Structures are given as C-alpha cells and as structure tokens.
Amino acid sequence: MTAEAQATNPPHVIIIGAGSLGLCAAVSLADGGAKVTVLEAKSIASGSTGRSVGVVGTQFTDPDEILLRRYAFQHFARWEDAGLHFNHIGYLRLARTTAQMALFERSVGMQAEAGFRAKLYQADELHRLVPHMDVTGLAGGIFGPDNGFLDPHELCMFLAERLKSLGGRLQQYCTVTGATRQKGGYRLETTKGVVDGDVVVNAAGAWAPLVAEILGQTLHVRPERHEGVMVLLDQPLDYTMPMVMDLVNGEGTGLNFRHEKSGELIAEIHKVDSTRAENPDDYNEQCDEASKIHLAELLLERLPHLPGARLGRGWAGLYPVTADHRPFVGPIDAREPNLVTAAGAGGYGIQLAPVIGQIAADWALYGAPVSTPGMEILAPSPARNIA
C-alpha cells in the first residue's frame, strides 16, 4: 500500500498475541498510521514474554545479530526517554578458547560501528566485573556496560499504554477460533465475536503454529522448554552482578546469571538437550528437581564463594525456536502478503521485539521491510520454514 493510500484509507491490522513481539508490532503499526486491534487469548505477557529473564544484550559475533540489535536499541532508547525502566547492569559473555576471544575482538569493532560500547577482558581481569567468579577454564570475556535487563511485564504494560494513546485496541481473553478470507481482507472468529481486518499478524509465540493452522498455513516453530531459578543470598553483594553468559555460538554450558534485586540473582541455562516440542497448553511450568541440581552444580563451579547462596523458587517457560534459530518475520506465502508472521525469536524475544515489530509493521504497511534494509532474509520462506 502506498503512503498516499494509507493516508486516505489506513489499513486495519489485526495482531494475534499480546506478548513483546505482538505489542511492539502494534505500536510500530499505530505509529505508521494503521488502525490496530490486538487479540490475546489470555492476558498481556502471559506467554513466553512473562516468563523471560528480560535480558537485552549486544555481545554477539554475527554482524546480522548486531545489526538487528542496533535497530532494536533505537526503540529502547526512545522508550527509556518516555519512562520505560532499563536496568543497565552490563552483559558479560565468557570465552573458553583463544579462538572465541578472537571472535570477541572482531565483535568489539563491529559493535563500535553499530554505536555500542564493548570491551575485552582477559581471564585474570574478570574479577573486576564479578569478584566472586572462578575463572578456571576461561580465556576471558567481552563486556558491554550499557546492556542490561528489562522487566517483561513492565515493558508490555508500557507498550499497551502507548498503543492505547495512539488509538489502538487491545482485547484480552479473546481466543481466535476460525478465519475466513473475504474481499480485501480476513474475518477472524473469536470467543468474543467477529473481527474483520485487512492484514493479520501472527505474533502468538509458542501458539504461532496453531494460529497459522487456523489461517490455513503451516509454520514450523518449536516451543522449547527452558527453566529459571532464583538464587537467594544471605547478604546483598557490595556490587551489582552483571548478566553473565557461558555460551558462544552454541559452545559452552549455557549457564547464565544476573542481578535481580538486592540479595537475589536469577539463573538459567540457555541451552537444552531435548529437541522435543512442548505443548504450550500442557507443559510443566515448574523447574524440575534434576534441573535445579544441574544448575546448582554449574553455579557452584563458576561462583563457589557467593555468601550463603541457595536456590529459591523455579519456573519454566517456552522458547519458540526455528530450525535455523533466527526469527520468522514476514509472509509465509508470497501469494498472501497480508498474512504476516512474527515469531520464533527463541530466547531473544525481549531484546529483538522492537525490531521484529518494526519489520512486521513494514511488511503489513509496505510489503517489504523498508526501514530495515536487508531483513527480507528473516521472512519464513520455504527454505527456512522447515521442521
């Protein structure tokens, strides 16, 4: 649709899902002049978003990953100016080999070009960032002082309020049960009546394959179960623990931990052995005892001297992942450009949500990611949309 046509007859875009991806897409669409309706089967951030640890980081070695975060951070900066709280505690990614340190050195340069600050630390310097860390087996790390975390619920409520101020509509506890094509758009049947629109964006997270099926399409996004645990300390640390990640391009334990609040850390493992797809309507939402033991062993190895550390409550959430571990953003079928998918961000949904939302909005309004050149590669093409 041309800009002139939009001005006189803005499209009505229906977004399915009120997690971070759906709400970011909604805000970008409303900013672009579209009429927006968000349909959420449960409540805002009730899916994967609400069970996220909310980390936002740029310490990657792939230039495309850094480019995506450059776009995302432009949104975060504006939203922070508008009142969103961003906890800038820093992000430290650990390296176990000299080869990984060489990748990190190149990352520092790529991040600088993208406007991010990052610095290399040798193993014997890591105690400056995390005094309690045992550096055995490490070569060093890369640290971004401006990275940190967001509260997922606060982010989604902030976006919902922003959408409302732009004239958008959000309907909670409204499940899509059917869909039919009609001239110029789509009719969605829901548990709260019928909704007609010109464009539909599937941002249903772990439920995105089920929504795609209702829309007559096939989407290969696998809901992958991950677990998190609170770490309770007898005494607060005298410094703020940054986010620490032991994973580089699939290598490492996947252990990560960070400051949550005074006397509390959050820890999880950003890596799973099972490839089994979970049923988002029927999976174990609690942390297994065996997983707690494994996590405790990894923490004891890396943080052996934390003051009175013990595990608190645990939980499980779902990472919606694709075969190539990159998100799907765009139409599944080029013959139906007004059915747009925004799903499969894995464990990086919060930090990529602003750019995924921006790209999805571009597809809905202009038929291409005009504001993020080159991001056509994220469309769920037949070559990518595989099991």
N, C-alpha and C positions, 0 to 999 in steps of 0.2 A: 504494500500500500504506500502510495506517495505521501510526502509530508502535506501537500495541499489537500489530498483526500482525507487524511487524518484530521486536519483542522476543521473540515466541514462535517465529517461523519466519523468520529473516533470509534475504533472497534471496541466491542465488548469482549474482554478476555476473561475466561473462567480458569482459575488456578485450583487444582486439586491438591491440597496439602498445606497446612499452616505451620510447617517447620521452618528452619532457617532458609532453605532454598526457595520454598514457595513464597515466603514473605518478602525475601529480597527481590524475587522476580516481580511480585505485586507492586512493591514500591518503585522499582525501575519502570514498570509499565505505567503506573499512575503519573510518575514524573514525566513520562513521554506523552501524556495526554490521553491514554486509553481509559475506558471505563473498566473497572476491575472488580471481580467478585471472587473471593477465596472461599472454598468449601473445605471444611475439616471434619473428618469422621468422628474425632474425639475433641480434645481441647488443644489450644495453642501449645506447641512444643511438646506434645505428649508422646511423640515417637522417638526416633534416634536422637534428635536435637536435645531433648530434655535429659537424656542420659549421657550426653557428651561431657568431657572434661574441659571443653571450650578453648583449647589451645590455638593460638594464632602465631605461626612462625614462618620464617623465610629461609631457614637453613637447609637448603636443598642443593643438589649438584646438577640438576637438569635445568637448562635455560628456559624451557617451556613452563616448568613449575614455578620458577622465579618470576617469569612474565605474568603468569596468572595472578600471583600474589601482588605484583605491582599494581595491577588493576584493582584487586580487592582492597588493598590498603588505601587507595584513593577514597573509597567509600568509607572505610573505617575512620579515616581522619576527619571527614566531614561529619560523620555521625558522632564522633567524640566531641567535636566542637559544639554539637547540638545537644550534648548531655549524656551520651552513652558512656558508661564507665569501662575503661580499658585498663587492665592491671598490667602495667609494663614491668614485669619481673625479669624479663630476659629469657632466652632459649639457648640451651647448650646441647649440641649434638656431639656424641662421643665417637672417636675414631679408634679402631683397634690395630690398624696397619698403616705403614708409611704410604701405601697406595691410596688409602682413604684420606690421609692428610693432604696428599697431592690434589685429590678431588676438591677438598675443602679450600685449598689455596686458590684454585680456579673459581670456586664459588664466591669467595670474598670479592674477586674482581667483578664477577657477573652481578653480584648484589649491589656493588658500588654503582655500576652503570644503571641499575634499576632504582637507585636512590635509597638503598638500605645500608645500614651500618653493620659490619660483621668483622670479627677478629679471630685469628688463630691462637690457640693456646697449646703449648706442649704439655705432656703428661704431668711434669713436675710443677706446672703453673696452675693446674686445675683447682688446687686447694684455695686459690684466691677467690674463686667463684663459689665453690662448695667445700668448705673446710672439713666436713665430715666424710668426704668421699675417699674411698680406697681406689687408687689409680692402677692397681695391678692389672696387667694385660692391656693397658691402654697406650696409644701412641700420642693422644692429645684430643683436641676438640675444636669446634667452631662455635662462636658465641655471638648472638645478636642481642644487644642490650635493649632494643626498642620492641622486641617481641614480647608476648605475654599470654594472657588469657582473658576471656570474657565469660560472664555468667550467661549461659544459654537462654534461660528464661527471661532475664532482663533484656537481652538482645531481641528476642521475639516480641516481647511486650512493647519495646521501643519501636520496632518496625510496624507492629499492629497500630499503634497510636499514630505513627507517621502516615500509614496508609489511610486511616480514618480522616486525618486532617486534609488529605488530598482527594477526599470524596469516594474512596474505595469502600467496599463492603466485605465483611468477614462473617461467615456463618459457621458456627461451631456445632458439633454433634449433628452433622449433616453428611450422611454417607451416600456416595454415588452408587446407584444400583443398576443403571442402564444408560445407554447412549444411542441416539439415532442421528443420522445425517439428514439435514434439511437444506433447502436452498440458501446458500450463503453462510452456512454455519452448522451448529450442533445443538441438539436438545439433550440435556442431561436429566435423567430421572433420579431423584434423591429421596431420602426418607423425610424430607421437609418440602416436597413439591418439585415442580419442574423448573429448570433454569435454562434459558436459551442464550447462546453466545456465538460470536464469530470465530473465536480461537479458543482452544483448550490447551492448557499447560499441565502436564502430568508431573507434579513435584511431590508425589506421595511417598517418597523414601522407600522403606522396606516393602511397602504395599504397591510400589510403582508397577511391578509386573502384573499384579491383579487388576489394577486400574487400566493398564494397557490392554489386557484381555477384554475388559468391558468395552473398550474403544475399538475392539476388533483388530488389535495389533499384538505382536509378540515382542517382549522386552526381556533381555537376559541380564537381570540384576540379581545377584545372590545376597540375601541377608545373612551376614556372618556374625556370629555371637562373640562379643568381647566383654571382659569383666573388669571392674574397677573396685578399689578398696580405699577406705580412709585409713591413714596412718596417724595414730594419736601419740603425742609426745607428752611426757610428764612436765617438761619445762619448754616454753617457747624458745626457738632459736634466736640468737642475737644477730641474725642476718636473714634476708629473705631468700629462700631457696628458689633458684630459677627453675624453669622447666628443663629437665634433663632427659635426653632420649638416647638409648643404645640401639640404634638401627640405622644403617646406611645402605640404601638400595637393596633392602631385603637381607642384609648381613648384620648379625648381632642378635641379642636376646629379645629385643623389642621392649625391654623394660623401660618405662618412663615414669617420672615422678615430678611433683612440683608443689610449691607452697599453695595452700588453700586459704588458711587464715591462721592467726596466732595459735601455735600448738598443734596444727593439723597440716598434713600433707595429703595429696591424692596420688595413688599409684595404679598403673595398669600395665598390660602387656600388649603392645601394638603389633601383634603377630600371633597367628593361630596355626595349629597343625591340621585341624579338620577342614575339609572343603565342603562339608555338608551344609546345604541351605536350610536355614531355620524358617519355621512358620511364624510370621510376625504376630499372628493372633494366638499362638500357643507355644511359647518357649519359656524356658526357665529364666526368670528375671532376677534371680538371686545369684550370688557368687558361690560356686561350688567350693566345698572344703578342700578338695585336692588342688584347686586353682589358688586358693589362699595360701596353702603350704608352699606351692611353687613360687608364688610371688614373694612370700616371706623369705625364702631361700635366696632369691635374686637380690632382694633388698639388703639382706644380711651380708651378702658378698660385696655389694657396692657401697653400702652405708653402715658399716659394722659398729659405729660408735655413736649412733643417734641417742640422745638422752631419753631413756625409758620408753623406747618406741614399741608400740603394739598395734595390731590391726584392729580397726573398728568395723563399721558396717560395710558390706559389699553389695554390689548390684551388677546387673548385666544389661547390655544394650546391643543394638544391631548396627553393624557397618554395612550399608548397601554397596556392594562392590561389583565391578565389571570385570570381564576377562583380562583386560589389559591394565586394570587398576587406574584408569583415568575416567573422569565423569562423562556421562552422556548429556550433551546439550544440543538440541536441535530436533528436527523431524526424523522419525524412523523411516518414513516413506516419503520420497520426494513428490509423489503424486498427491500427498495430503500435507501440504506445508503448514496448514493451520492446526495440526496436532503436533505440539512441541513437547519434547521430553526434557526434563531437568532432574537427573537422578544419578545415583551411582558414585557419589563422591567419597565413599569409603569412610575412613576415619578423619577425613579433612573437610567434612561438610561445613563446619562453622567458618573456618578460615577461607574457604573458597566460595561460600554462599553469595557474597556480594557480586563477584564476577560471574558466577553461574547465573545468577538472577539477571544481571545485565545482558549476558549473551542470549538467554532465553527471551528476554524482552525484545531484543533486536530481531530475533527470528520471528517473533509474533508480529512486530510492527513493520519490519522492512524486508523480511525474507532472507536475511543474512546477518551475521554478527558485525555490523558496520562500525561499531565503536571499539571493537577488539579485533583488528585485522589478523587473519591467520587462524582464528579459533574455529573455523569450519572443521578443523581436524577433530573436534570434540563431538561432532554430530554422530548419532548412533547408526552409522552406515552398515550395510550387510557385512562388510569385512570386520567391523568391530562388535556388532551386536550378535555375539556368539556365546554359547554356553561354556 
